[in-house]
Amino acid sequence: MLQHKNLKAILFDSGRVLNDPRTGNWFVPPNFHSYVDKNKFELLDEKLVQVAFYKAMKFLDAKSIILTEEEEFELFIEFYKVLSNELSGLELNETHIVEIARDTVFNDEKFLFYEDVFEVIPKLSKSYKLGVVSDTWPSLERVFKNAGLREYFSTFVMSSKIGVIKPNELMFNTALSELNINPEEAIFIDDNIKNVEGAAKLGMQGILMIRDENLKVDTEYKTIRNLKELLSLLE
């Protein structure tokens, strides 16, 4: 049962909760196939691609502090260099790599916000303090601003600026501190059960978002499939 008598704030993860990658892959930006031959890419051995992305992701994970979009841009140039070296069959040159990185960082169209976000977030902001707590890089905040959504969030915590990722309690405590509330006065919504558990351990109420209608999850936590269901829980 959701307790909302003393509720003051609602914290949201971003990816798969408020938005999706437009292409279905966070690291394949909208114009990726302007530089990468789609047929070549799709014909690559799946395990080879997985290993390449794994190695590139390890590079990203090693860079815990990224404070600006320019730093993010340089980071992703190196990310796609690793990917290119591992997938030499794609025949990417320096220009291709730079432009893919630019698309990843500076193209607002990389994320597709769910329709219910534009309807429900403004409503919730009238009754509660709202926040974003996301494992992400600085450009996310710009995307929210340009989508007209940033103004509804009183705190915007990004792992690249904190230096740790969820479920590290520093991510949650940063948001709680900025909102000047206690954990018991907040709900946290994420699509990752480990992050929901992390928030619950601090004393917040955790809700698991499951946008995929075909996915069934057995969990002790409250689950919702969209933000309208959240509104119903808060009535």
C-alpha positions in Angstrom: 0.0 0.0 0.0 1.4 3.4 -1.0 1.6 5.8 1.9 1.2 9.4 0.7 -0.2 11.2 3.8 3.2 12.8 4.5 4.5 12.7 1.0 6.4 15.8 -0.1 8.5 14.7 -3.1 8.7 12.2 -6.0 12.0 11.3 -7.5 12.3 9.8 -10.9 14.9 7.9 -12.9 15.1 9.2 -16.4 15.7 6.3 -18.9 12.8 3.9 -19.4 10.8 5.9 -16.9 10.4 9.3 -18.5 12.1 8.6 -21.9 13.5 6.0 -24.2 16.4 6.2 -26.7 14.8 7.0 -30.0 16.7 4.3 -31.8 16.2 1.7 -29.1 19.9 1.9 -28.1 21.3 4.6 -25.9 24.6 4.5 -27.9 23.1 4.5 -31.4 22.1 8.2 -31.9 19.5 9.3 -34.5 22.1 9.9 -37.3 24.3 6.9 -36.5 23.5 5.2 -39.9 24.5 8.3 -41.8 28.1 7.3 -40.9 27.7 3.5 -40.3 26.4 1.4 -43.1 23.2 -0.2 -41.7 23.5 -3.4 -43.7 27.1 -3.9 -42.6 26.2 -3.2 -39.0 23.3 -5.6 -39.0 25.4 -8.4 -40.6 28.1 -8.2 -37.9 28.4 -11.2 -35.6 26.2 -10.4 -32.6 28.8 -11.6 -30.0 31.4 -9.4 -31.7 29.2 -6.4 -31.3 28.4 -7.2 -27.7 32.1 -7.5 -26.9 32.8 -4.2 -28.7 30.1 -2.4 -26.7 31.3 -4.0 -23.5 34.8 -2.7 -24.0 33.6 0.7 -24.9 31.3 0.8 -21.9 34.3 -0.2 -19.6 36.0 2.9 -20.9 33.0 5.0 -20.0 32.7 3.5 -16.6 36.3 4.4 -15.8 35.5 8.1 -16.3 33.3 8.8 -13.2 33.4 12.6 -13.2 32.1 14.4 -16.3 30.9 18.0 -15.5 30.3 19.7 -18.9 28.8 18.8 -22.3 32.2 19.5 -23.9 33.8 16.9 -21.6 31.0 14.6 -22.5 31.7 15.2 -26.2 35.4 14.3 -25.8 34.4 11.2 -23.7 32.2 9.9 -26.5 34.7 10.6 -29.2 37.0 8.1 -27.3 34.0 5.8 -26.7 33.4 5.5 -30.5 37.1 5.1 -31.2 37.1 2.0 -29.0 34.0 0.8 -30.8 35.6 1.5 -34.2 38.8 -0.3 -33.3 36.8 -3.4 -32.1 34.5 -3.3 -35.2 37.0 -2.5 -37.9 34.7 -3.8 -40.6 32.5 -0.6 -40.2 35.4 1.4 -41.7 34.8 4.5 -39.6 37.2 7.4 -40.1 38.0 10.2 -37.6 35.3 12.4 -39.1 32.7 9.7 -38.7 33.6 9.1 -35.1 33.5 12.8 -34.2 30.1 13.3 -35.9 28.6 10.2 -34.2 29.8 11.5 -30.8 28.4 14.9 -31.6 25.1 13.4 -32.5 25.1 11.4 -29.2 25.8 14.4 -27.1 24.2 17.4 -28.8 21.2 16.0 -30.7 18.1 16.5 -28.5 16.2 14.0 -30.6 18.2 11.2 -29.2 15.6 10.8 -26.5 11.9 10.2 -26.9 9.7 11.3 -24.0 6.7 9.2 -23.2 3.4 11.1 -23.9 2.2 10.8 -20.3 5.3 12.7 -19.1 4.0 16.0 -20.6 0.6 15.4 -19.1 1.4 14.1 -15.6 4.6 15.8 -14.6 3.1 19.3 -14.6 0.2 18.0 -12.6 2.4 16.4 -10.0 4.6 19.5 -9.7 1.6 21.4 -8.3 1.4 19.1 -5.3 4.9 17.7 -4.8 8.5 18.6 -5.2 9.9 16.6 -8.1 13.4 15.4 -8.9 15.4 13.4 -11.4 18.1 11.0 -10.1 19.8 9.4 -13.1 22.9 7.5 -14.2 23.7 9.8 -17.1 25.8 12.6 -18.5 25.4 16.4 -18.5 23.5 16.7 -21.8 20.4 15.1 -20.3 19.6 18.3 -18.5 19.7 20.3 -21.7 17.4 17.8 -23.4 14.9 18.3 -20.5 15.2 22.1 -20.8 14.6 22.1 -24.5 11.6 19.7 -24.1 10.1 22.2 -21.6 10.3 19.8 -18.7 13.3 20.9 -16.6 11.3 23.7 -14.9 9.1 21.1 -13.1 12.1 19.4 -11.3 13.6 21.1 -8.2 16.6 18.8 -8.2 18.4 17.1 -11.1 21.0 14.6 -9.9 23.3 13.1 -12.5 25.9 10.4 -11.8 28.5 12.0 -14.0 28.6 15.0 -11.7 28.4 13.1 -8.4 31.0 10.4 -9.3 28.9 7.4 -8.3 25.9 5.5 -9.8 22.7 4.2 -8.2 22.1 2.5 -5.9 24.9 4.4 -4.1 23.2 6.3 -1.4 25.0 9.5 -2.3 22.8 9.8 -5.4 19.6 9.7 -3.4 20.9 11.7 -0.5 22.0 14.5 -2.8 18.5 14.8 -4.1 17.0 14.6 -0.6 19.4 17.3 0.7 18.6 19.6 -2.2 14.9 19.2 -1.6 15.4 19.5 2.2 13.2 16.5 3.0 13.6 13.2 4.8 13.6 9.8 3.0 10.3 8.9 4.5 8.8 11.9 2.7 9.7 10.7 -0.8 8.9 8.2 -3.4 11.5 7.0 -5.9 10.6 5.5 -9.2 13.0 3.4 -11.4 12.9 0.6 -13.9 15.8 -1.1 -12.2 14.8 -3.2 -9.1 18.3 -2.8 -7.5 17.9 1.0 -7.6 14.4 0.7 -6.1 15.8 -1.5 -3.3 18.6 1.1 -2.7 16.1 3.9 -2.2 13.9 1.7 0.0 16.8 0.9 2.3 17.2 4.6 2.9 13.6 4.8 3.9 12.0 6.0 0.7 9.0 4.3 -0.8 10.1 2.5 -4.0 8.1 2.0 -7.1 9.2 -0.1 -10.0 8.3 1.2 -13.5 7.6 -1.5 -16.1 6.8 0.3 -19.4 7.1 -3.0 -21.3 3.6 -4.5 -21.4 5.0 -7.9 -22.1 7.3 -8.0 -19.1 6.0 -9.5 -15.9 8.0 -9.0 -12.7 7.4 -10.7 -9.3 8.4 -8.1 -6.7 7.5 -6.9 -3.2 7.5 -3.3 -4.5 4.6 -1.5 -6.0 4.7 -1.6 -9.8 3.3 0.8 -12.4 3.3 0.7 -16.2 2.9 4.5 -16.8 2.6 7.8 -15.0 -1.2 7.8 -15.1 -1.1 4.8 -12.8 1.0 6.8 -10.4 -1.7 9.5 -10.4 -4.2 6.9 -9.4 -2.0 5.6 -6.6 -1.8 9.1 -5.2 -5.5 9.8 -5.2 
